[in-house]
Amino acid sequence: MMYLATVELYTFFLHLFSALGSEIINGKKADEKFMQYMASVQNNKIHTCGGFLVSEDFVMTAAHCLKSLSVVLGTHDLKKANKKMRYGVKMMCRHPAFKEVANGNDIMLLKVSIHLFTSTNQSTFDCSIGKTNSNNNNT
């Protein structure tokens, strides 16, 4: 009986401390214009992993999210996601050295089923942080 109580107490603390550090402290809600690059990688319309848009048809996510059937872009409130925000996954490109999460290389590109930007609705944002040195003598 004592053994069972010890195991239950250990399990409780394990769950408690695994949640520490998962909160965002003093965070602020991002502007709507930046949410279009956030991705929810989903299996049967259930969120499994996060990701972000890296080009007009690729989303970067974790390699352990293998059963990715769709990607939702443009919202952080998945209850408000509609058909226009959901895209099918055409191809998955995992890091070739990925075996399991503990060994690293947990990265994957997902090719979505359509090009997300056209010349009429293309959107860009500046993500530069500092100067970039170039070997080009013309600059």
URFENTA-V940092 format. One record per pair of residues at least 6 apart in sequence whose ideal C-beta (glycine too) atoms are under 6 Angstrom apart, sorted by sequence separation. I is the first residue (numbers start at 1). J is the second residue. D is the distance in whole Angstrom. If there is no record, write none. Layout:
i:j:d
I:J:D
I:J:D
This chain:
i:j:d
53:59:6
54:60:5
75:81:6
40:47:5
41:48:6
98:105:4
41:49:4
51:59:5
52:60:6
97:105:4
51:60:6
72:81:5
41:51:5
51:61:3
95:105:4
74:85:5
39:51:4
49:61:5
59:71:5
73:85:6
95:107:5
39:52:6
49:62:5
72:85:5
72:86:5
94:108:5
37:52:5
37:53:5
49:65:4
70:86:5
71:87:5
93:109:4
48:65:5
70:88:6
92:110:6
39:59:5
41:61:5
91:111:4
68:89:5
89:110:5
90:111:5
90:113:5
41:65:5
43:67:5
87:112:4
88:113:4
43:69:5
87:113:6
41:68:5
42:70:5
41:71:6
47:78:6
63:94:4
39:71:5
40:72:4
63:95:6
39:73:5
63:98:4
64:101:5
36:74:5
40:78:6
35:74:6
35:75:6
35:76:6
71:112:6
64:106:6
68:110:6
63:106:5
62:106:5
63:107:6
63:108:4
61:108:6
60:109:6
58:109:5
59:110:5
58:111:6
57:111:6
57:112:5
57:115:5
56:115:5
56:116:5
56:117:5
